[in-house]
Amino acid sequence: MSSDVEIISDLVNTQIFVKPGTSWDHLGQRLNELTGVDVQDMKLVINGNAQNSKYLKDLKDQKVEKIQSIKVIDTNENSLASQLKNDLLHANSDDVSFRYTMDDYENRRDSVLQWKKDNKLGKFNPEYRSKMEEQLQLNIDKAELLQKHVGERCRVLSNEETTTDSTKVPERRGWLRYVGKVQEISNTDVWCGIEFDEPDGKNNGTFQGTKYFGPVKKNYGGFVRPAVVEVGPQFTPLADDELMLTDDEL
């Protein structure tokens, strides 16, 4: 179940909305944008349990579950975030704690977020934004085409192999069972539900308690981006030595 999570660091105290199924790797990028702490330097106190703090790099392959608060500790004393913290503390002789709303933080001129905006880093880089918008539109356009082919044979390529090249590429095969939104993840993103020929998926056609297709056998279902799906009767089941698996799915 999605929820608001309190984020605490030396520079900011705010709340963010965390989607169900979010990985720590993905959340780490968001925490970096908010706190300015490099992902590799983040040590996290989760739900106030200081005795069991964890480095984010050790959690990145896991899913975020049952989290109410995260305190982000910067273990790099020479980082930009640490320097900003020291500058702010020196400018305020009293014992200062900073508590901002999201709007307050985004409007501050002395925040790491503003520094990234000024230097056009990360998502504030026009090339990055353009690439993300292009990828989003590609998925939308592809989904419209695939809507007519639900129930047909298909193959799923890895992200690195979305190509029309005739050479052999890593892939999985199965049936296209669903095209549309997965509301538990996003109200805008579009996904393809696949029933795989082999147990190469991550679910049974159900996500966060909602059935989108099937149900099929355990691990025979998965949700992937439309851009990596191709349909056609030629995609018959693969031989055992041709099977592969990718992590870029739900």
C-alpha atoms as one frame of an Amber mdcrd trajectory, in Angstrom:
protein
   0.000   0.000   0.000   1.392   3.425  -0.968   1.948   6.083   1.700   3.559
   9.375   2.622   7.040   8.890   4.040   8.807  11.465   6.202  12.308  12.275
   4.912  14.806  13.741   7.385  18.337  14.961   6.734  20.672  17.746   7.855
  19.192  20.032   5.196  15.544  19.085   4.917  12.593  17.527   6.693   9.645
  16.854   4.417   7.274  14.169   3.190   7.093  12.387  -0.151   4.622   9.969
  -1.686   6.092   6.507  -2.310   4.408   4.283  -4.901   3.856   0.600  -4.123
   6.513  -1.664  -5.587   9.163   1.091  -5.523  12.702  -0.261  -5.238  15.275
   1.218  -2.866  17.447   1.869  -5.910  14.736   4.101  -7.410  13.912   5.753
  -4.088  17.616   6.454  -3.570  17.628   8.724  -6.629  14.702  10.669  -5.162
  16.443  10.929  -1.794  19.534  12.226  -3.567  17.493  14.972  -5.249  15.952
  15.988  -1.923  18.939  15.774   0.412  21.963  16.206  -1.874  23.545  13.098
  -0.333  25.219  10.789  -2.834  23.550   7.380  -3.027  26.847   5.634  -2.262
  27.242   7.716   0.914  23.721   7.293   2.284  23.210   5.574   5.605  19.537
   5.227   6.501  17.720   5.121   9.815  14.386   3.523   8.921  11.326   4.099
  11.124  13.553   5.548  13.861  15.479   2.305  14.396  18.964   3.812  14.826
  20.429   0.534  16.081  19.664  -1.123  12.759  20.740   1.600  10.306  21.565
   0.418   6.792  23.525   1.676   3.808  21.226   2.300   0.869  23.656   0.513
  -1.468  22.948  -2.692   0.484  19.174  -2.323  -0.020  18.949  -1.203  -3.651
  17.668  -4.518  -5.067  14.893  -4.767  -2.459  11.399  -3.238  -2.435  10.358
  -0.421  -0.077   7.795  -1.824   2.348   6.094  -0.552   5.534   8.145   2.650
   5.789   6.916   5.686   7.741  10.162   7.650   8.072  13.702   7.674   6.697
  16.571   9.645   8.197  19.332  10.105   5.619  22.832  10.326   7.087  25.668
  11.622   4.903  28.790   9.561   5.643  30.975  11.768   3.426  32.202  14.776
   5.411  33.562  16.418   2.244  30.334  16.226   0.220  28.482  19.265  -1.054
  25.583  18.508   1.301  27.953  18.481   4.286  29.482  21.766   3.182  26.057
  23.376   2.829  25.078  22.090   6.268  28.215  23.612   7.817  27.644  26.922
   6.034  24.067  27.102   7.271  25.022  26.205  10.827  27.741  28.834  10.885
  25.241  31.383   9.667  22.887  30.489  12.525  24.630  30.501  15.899  21.680
  28.990  17.743  20.887  25.299  17.763  19.035  25.199  14.448  16.839  22.482
  13.005  15.405  22.959   9.532  11.856  21.840   8.871  10.448  22.677   5.453
   7.412  21.714   3.468   8.128  20.426  -0.037   7.216  23.841  -1.497   9.492
  25.623   0.990  12.408  23.370   0.103  11.930  23.715  -3.651  11.876  27.537
  -3.315  15.026  27.853  -1.184  18.053  29.373  -2.932  20.596  27.669  -0.656
  19.430  24.078  -1.176  21.152  21.259  -3.048  18.042  20.994  -5.208  18.481
  24.616  -6.307  22.182  23.997  -6.979  21.206  21.149  -9.307  18.664  23.374
 -11.042  21.253  26.130 -11.526  23.789  23.693 -12.969  21.213  21.745 -15.013
  22.121  18.423 -13.445  20.118  15.189 -13.395  16.462  15.644 -14.286  17.079
  19.384 -14.778  19.331  18.650 -17.746  17.286  19.462 -20.912  18.781  16.441
 -22.703  17.719  14.169 -19.838  14.192  15.565 -19.824  13.976  15.269 -23.595
  15.080  11.654 -23.478  12.546  10.790 -20.761   9.730  12.516 -22.657  10.737
  10.689 -25.837  10.698   7.335 -24.023   7.291   8.075 -22.483   5.808   8.937
 -25.870   7.371   5.818 -27.403   5.624   3.646 -24.813   2.289   5.421 -25.342
   2.471   5.041 -29.136   3.534   1.401 -28.898   0.748   0.622 -26.429  -1.851
   1.982 -28.859  -0.591  -0.415 -31.523  -0.464  -3.380 -29.156  -4.040  -2.856
 -27.931  -5.282  -4.645 -31.075  -3.077  -7.663 -30.467  -4.034  -8.738 -26.945
  -4.230 -12.538 -26.905  -1.525 -12.975 -29.550   1.945 -14.467 -29.345   4.760
 -12.078 -28.447   8.362 -11.711 -27.441   9.924  -9.447 -24.810  13.365  -7.980
 -25.454  15.777  -6.564 -22.934  15.989  -2.739 -22.919  19.376  -2.881 -24.590
  18.006  -4.920 -27.476  14.984  -2.933 -28.682  16.123  -3.118 -32.250  14.942
  -4.208 -35.704  18.284  -5.850 -36.397  17.809  -9.377 -37.745  20.570 -10.815
 -35.555  19.609 -12.991 -32.594  18.947 -11.055 -29.352  18.125 -12.094 -25.748
  14.383 -12.470 -25.367  11.495 -14.220 -23.643   8.325 -15.386 -25.326   4.722
 -15.875 -24.385   1.282 -14.334 -24.822   0.258 -10.674 -24.673  -2.594 -10.690
 -22.133  -3.047  -7.058 -21.113  -2.245  -3.520 -22.262  -3.038  -0.575 -20.014
  -2.344   1.184 -16.753  -1.420  -0.496 -13.487  -3.157   1.868 -11.079  -1.129
   0.720  -8.063   1.996   2.095  -9.764   0.917   5.148 -11.743  -2.099   6.873
 -13.277  -0.112   7.746 -16.392   2.330   4.933 -17.231   1.217   2.136 -19.544
   2.271  -1.519 -19.172   1.941  -4.793 -21.035   0.883  -7.884 -19.104   2.653
 -10.992 -20.396   1.966 -14.674 -19.784   5.402 -16.216 -20.311   6.039 -19.695
 -21.687   8.425 -20.373 -18.815   8.462 -19.236 -15.129  10.514 -16.161 -16.061
   8.113 -13.563 -14.651   7.562 -12.026 -11.234   3.849 -12.611 -10.571   0.751
 -14.481 -11.739  -0.995 -11.599 -13.525  -1.964  -9.959 -10.233  -0.214  -6.871
  -8.841  -0.700  -5.522  -5.307  -3.898  -7.561  -4.982  -5.466  -6.458  -8.299
  -5.920  -9.040 -11.073  -5.017  -7.628 -14.494  -5.014 -10.932 -16.374  -5.126
 -14.641 -15.601  -4.358 -15.561 -12.979  -1.640 -17.734 -14.489   0.818 -20.015
 -12.741   3.207 -18.449 -10.218   6.068 -16.507 -11.901   4.562 -17.043 -15.350
   3.215 -13.472 -15.392   4.900 -10.089 -15.624   4.357  -6.432 -16.536   6.821
  -4.839 -18.957   7.125  -1.600 -20.906   5.361  -1.622 -24.307   8.572  -0.508
 -26.029  10.172  -3.928 -25.412   7.219  -5.999 -26.712   6.793  -7.346 -30.248
   3.869  -9.473 -31.435   3.548 -12.067 -34.182   2.804 -15.757 -34.824   6.504
 -16.372 -35.495   7.291 -16.043 -31.796   6.863 -19.698 -30.931   8.287 -21.061
 -27.636  12.062 -20.868 -27.332  14.361 -23.804 -26.815  15.660 -24.182 -23.238
  19.120 -22.848 -24.076  17.664 -19.592 -25.457  15.761 -18.462 -22.362  16.724
 -15.282 -20.503  15.496 -13.012 -17.692  15.626  -9.251 -17.091  14.935  -7.222
 -13.941  13.325  -4.247 -15.722   9.747  -5.242 -14.975   7.128  -5.677 -12.260
